[in-house]
Structures are given as structure tokens and as C-alpha cells.
Amino acid sequence: MPIIRVEMFEGRSTEQKRNLVSELTTAFVETCGGTPASVQVVITDFTSENWGVGGQLIVDRSKGT
């Protein structure tokens, strides 16, 4: 039972996520084998206040602080 985890900033629509899950599942099955029913995709959305890079929150980097 493969699990694909996607962590990204919030803001994508349900339709975009639906397409992402479908495409990731198809790519996995074509590349690694198995069945679509065995592939699980977990999407975690984050706000820019909950993600940091280089010692700064993304929300602060976008403000130039």
C-alpha cells in the first residue's frame, strides 16, 4: 500500500486537488506497478504562518521583514 504525501501551501481548489490525486496515482501505477486502488495520497495544506525557510516564516519573507 504505497502512500504519497504532498505538503503545500493552501489555496488550491478541490478540483485541482482532485486532478493532482488522479495524476499522482496514474504516474505511480505506470512507473511502479500495482493498482490505483492500492495507492493512497495524503494532502496537507499549510498557511504561510506555519512554514519556515532559512530561519524565517514564509509569511515574514513575503513581507520583506
matplotlib code that plots the C-alpha trace (Angstrom):
import matplotlib.pyplot as plt

x = [0.0, 2.0, 1.3, 2.2, 2.4, 2.0, 2.7, 2.0, 0.6, -3.1, -5.1, -5.7, -9.2, -10.9, -10.8, -7.0, -6.5, -8.8, -6.6, -3.4, -4.6, -5.6, -2.3, -0.1, -2.0, -1.7, 2.0, 2.8, 0.9, 2.6, 6.1, 6.0, 3.1, 0.2, -3.3, -4.9, -6.9, -3.7, -2.3, -3.1, -2.5, -2.4, -2.5, -1.6, -2.2, -0.2, -0.6, 2.5, 2.5, 3.2, 6.1, 9.6, 12.7, 16.1, 15.2, 12.2, 8.5, 7.3, 4.7, 7.6, 9.7, 6.9, 6.6, 10.3, 11.0]
y = [0.0, 3.0, 6.4, 9.6, 12.6, 16.1, 19.1, 22.5, 26.0, 26.3, 27.9, 25.1, 24.3, 20.9, 20.4, 21.0, 18.5, 16.0, 16.3, 16.0, 12.9, 11.3, 12.2, 11.1, 7.8, 7.2, 8.1, 5.8, 2.8, 3.4, 3.7, 1.2, -1.1, -2.1, -0.9, 2.5, 1.2, 0.5, 4.0, 6.5, 10.2, 12.4, 16.2, 18.5, 22.2, 24.8, 28.5, 30.7, 31.3, 27.6, 27.1, 28.4, 28.5, 29.8, 30.7, 32.8, 32.2, 32.4, 35.0, 37.2, 36.6, 37.8, 41.0, 41.6, 41.5]
z = [0.0, -1.2, 0.4, -1.4, 0.9, -0.5, 1.6, 0.1, 0.8, 1.0, -1.8, -4.3, -5.2, -4.7, -8.4, -8.5, -5.7, -7.3, -10.5, -8.5, -6.8, -10.1, -11.8, -9.0, -8.8, -12.5, -12.5, -9.6, -11.2, -14.6, -13.0, -10.1, -10.9, -8.7, -8.9, -8.4, -5.5, -3.6, -3.9, -1.2, -1.5, 1.6, 1.1, 3.9, 3.4, 5.3, 5.8, 5.3, 9.1, 9.5, 7.2, 7.6, 5.3, 6.2, 9.8, 8.7, 8.4, 4.8, 5.8, 7.0, 3.9, 1.7, 3.7, 3.4, 7.2]

ax = plt.figure().add_subplot(projection="3d")
ax.plot(x, y, z, "-o")
ax.set_aspect("equal")
plt.show()
